[in-house]
Amino acid sequence: ADYLDNGNNKMAIQQADKLLKKHKDLHCAKVLKAIGLQRTGKQDEAYALAQEVAALEPTDDNSLQALTILYREMHRPELVTKLYEAAVKKVPNSEEYHSHLFMAYARVGEYKKMQQAGMALYKIVPKNPYYFWSVMSLIMQSISAQDENLSKTMFLPLAERMVEKMVKEDKIEAEAEVELYYMILERLEKYKEALDVVRGKLGEKLTSELQSRENKCMAMYKKLHRWPECNALARRLLLKNSDDWQFYITYFDSVFQLIDESWTPPAEEEHSLEGEVHCSIEQAVSFIEERITEESKSSRPLRGPYLAKLELIRRLRHRGCNDEYKLGDPEELMFQYFKKFGDKPCCFTDLKVFVDLLPPSQYTKFIRQLLDVIPLVAAAENEVALPGDIKALQQHLCVVQLSRLLGIYHAMEKKQKLAVVRELMLRYRHGLEFGKSCLKTELQFSDYYCLLAVHLLLDLWLEGEEAAVWQCLTLLEEGLSHSPSNAQFKLLLIRIYCRLGAFEPVSELYSSLDAKHIQHDTIGYLLTRYAGSLGHYAAASQSCNFALRFFHSNQKDTSEYIIQAYKYGAFEKIPEFIAFRNRLNSSLHFAQVRTERMLLDLLLEANISTSLEESIKSMSLSPEEDDIPWKELRDNRDLTVLFSWDPKDRDISEEHRKLSLEEETLWLRIRSLTLRLVSGLPTLGHTIQPKNSEKTAENGVSSKIDTIRALLQQLEAAVDSGKKFLEQKIQYPVLGPPPTRMAGFFSNGSCQCQTSLFYLVSDIYELDTNGLEDSAEIQERIGNSFKSLVERLTELFNKCKGDLIEVRDGTLKTHPNLLENLVFFVETISIALWVSSYCDSVLRPFKSNLQKKKKKKKESSVAMPPVFTHFLDYVTELQTLTSNVIDHIKGLEIILTALKLEELSLKDTLLLQEEKRFTKTVQGKVQSSYHHSVQEIGELLKKRLDTIKKLKI
């Protein structure tokens, strides 16, 4: 066991063998040996050994524990349940084995059996937690039941009765048990009863969370539309803590609800269960004013009351009552707020919500008013006035962010914008003085200046200013050198490098972000969208692996969280964990990465290092199976991960999200159908006796071609939907979601090529069933298909021609679309070769039969059917075309190597000396990345060329 713990598996196996020589039947030694075998990659031997021990139904703790570890490593948790089922039968009174059995069921989600195991445990040892494990398992059955009616009429009422029994017998001990009762009543929509539980004696046990009782009461009042109670409770809680924003929102919601219902308080008795109720705007106004007066006496400044006043103004304006309540002018209130909190980073995000209250004509005046109160000092007459301390710097930064948000920078001319960029960078470099003592992991105080400057340059780039994008990269790299942990710099660099078609620097940037756990799903798209499409195949494999490793381990990890939740009685977390697991399993990104990863593996290996058939088998792919949950797909991407200070009309909107999800789903459908069509090729293997229809049906091959034809129709439909979608010509914001590769796939002709290749498969199959004798028409059709395919592939190659990087007026211009076209070309030619090898497998037997006939008849001239010459011509033309592309790529490599970036006249005198250094680095990175892409594409094509040469019948 010690050897196993230290990772020395071979020694562990030897020691176990020694032990087994002396004691042949030592179960535990056998299992430990099996663990050693499993870890050294001998899974089958390990499994056989383990089953040998399991068949004896061991009951000693060591063997059971060791087998549990082994099965977990084999990802076979269902075997653990069998193990403990046997152990419990033999030792029926063991609390330990029963609880292990319960947890084993929890790992595989067998809720019904969990319920039974929980009750069995409670009968042996009447402890409350065991009883409630059983109750929770009933709730889980209700959640997982497909039929909602069943869960409301059977599982939940049963759970409710089980808890009521304990309540009546006064056996409720822990807070978790009350939580569980509340959860059942809430799910049964018995809100009144739930409220009584929380307000009653049982509710006193709810102590672990702050305001746990109040929050639960509030939730029930809202469900029951009891606005007086909502209002009174929110009012009471705000008197206790006037900085709790959620209660302001409830307070306002309920006041306006009561006004709309013209509710009046009863004359004699209490207003409500929770005390006094406010039901008029006047009361609300004076309540907020009182909170502000109170705040001025408090020892530390609170933001809540001031923001609540702005929120109230906003709501009143929304209802059409403007100024009759004398709450003050929003502009003045925001100005006062800035004076009080302007040096806090949160000041900008607080005010951002309320800028709609300002009339656009006042924007410039408002910004000037704010600038006037910041203590800035200018060294000389004409120089920029700079902050003297961090407080002033924060205040100034807040104003700059507001200027961007109000669209002041957007309205400027190019010259003004460049001047602002200069000023911001000057302020950025000056601000670095305040951060000299910062650690490497801390951000510099002035980082946002640099980011805002880059945003302005991005505007210029989108307006057609080519040099601006290089300046963006230059400034970001400079910023990163001073602030190596700034994720915003890294994310923006990733986006811009990818837009320019350079993937190489991105891998390193992404791994330095150190994305953890769920982030592989939320921001992984930044990496996986571009890796394969820019020809960095090795990096693409790696980035898919990162993501897939997370998704696969999520299954295992979630089971562990659920088990911990049972152990510690955190019942309300269990449904959350399950929902989390489901959300990840139906993640759009997960489906995309799975599909692209398999296509990539086929591209790199099929018919190169292994046959297409073996590759598909090892991925256990089959054309009939679709493992993507189309109806449940969840878009978990974080599309606002890049900071943006853009006004609403330029920022990413709900509409953009919807469209992006639609586009991603359409593209995924096309990719997934392509993958399934390719996986169907080996199933059409040559197993047919021509014209003998009974046999074909038995062989099941005829149904295989039907599958392929059905998939082909689906592909056509998906392509049509995709084209319709692209007709809308959607432009996402530059920092919004990246568009898919769909537009390029259609416009460069890859789509038509790939579809006609699959149609060709159908024709060849027909030729195979009909034989050569009376199939002149099919042969001619096949011949024409070959011709048009070569033409289409040549057209696709023509769309790949041109310089990838060119120098124009002293600036670099990259052409990522040419690179993407090249990548599509390689993929399309690979599909063409897989289809050709299927043609080859069909035509070869025909040819050998003909040659046998020739020998029998001893005739010198048996006419060769035309399909053979068609095929040979086609293969020869494919070979020539591929050689041409390889030569073209060699030419690109030479140009890229010869490109002397030093000679680029960085004539922009705006660049300072230190910036020139970074510009060189940036351009070098882009050049090297393109070089790398072209090399990888070239290598792969050479391997494909070798497979073409083998295709001579």
Buried (B, 14 or more C-beta within 10 A) or exposed (E): BEBBEEEBBEEBBBBBEEBBEEEEEBBBBBBBBBBBBBBBEBBEBBBEBBEEBBEEEBBEBBBBEBBBBBBBBBEEBEBBBEBBBBBBEEEEEBEEBBBBBBBBBBBBBBBEBBBBBBBBBBEBEEEBBBBBBBBBBBBBBBBEBEEEEEBBEBBBBBBBEBBEEBBEEEEBBEBBBBBBBBBBBBBBEBBEBBBBBBBEEBBEBBEEEEBBBBBBBBBBBBBBEBBBBBBBBBBBBBEEEBBBEEBBEBBBBBBBBBBEEEBEBEEEEEBBBBBBBBBEBEBBBEBBBEBBEEBEEEEEEBBBBBBBBBBBBBBBBEEEEEEEBEBBEBBEBBBEBBEBBBBBEEBBEBBEEBBEBBEEEBBEEBBEBBBEEBEBEEEEEEEEBBBEEBBBBBBBBBBBBBBBBBBBBBEBEEEEBBEBBBBBBBBBBBBBEBBEEBEEEEBBBBBBBBBBBBBBBBBBBEEEBBBBBBBBBBBBBBBBEBBEBBBBBBBBBBBBBBBBBBBBBBBEBBEEBEBEEBBBBBBBBBBBBBBBBBBBBEBBBBBBEBBBEBBEEBEEBBBBBBBEBBEEBBBBBBBEBBEBBBBBBBBBBBBBBBBBBBBBBBBBBBBBEBBBBBBBBEBEBBBEEBEBBEEEBBBBBBBEBBBBBBBEEBBBBEEBBEBBBBBBBBBBBBBBBBBBBBBBBBBBBEEBEBEEEEBBEEBEBBEBBEBBBEBBEBBBEBBEBBBEBBEEEBEBBBBBBBBBBBBBBBEBBBBBBBBBBBBBBEBBBBBBBBEBEEBEEBBEBBBEBBBBBBEBBBEBBEBBEEBBBEBEEEBBBBBBBBBBBBBBBBBBBBBBBBBBBBBBBBBEEBBEEBEEEBEEEEEEEEEEBBBBEBBBBBBBBBBEBBBEBBEBBEEBBEBBEEBEBEEBEBEBEBBEEEBEBBBBBBBEBBBBBBBBBBBBBBEBBEBBBEBBEEBEE
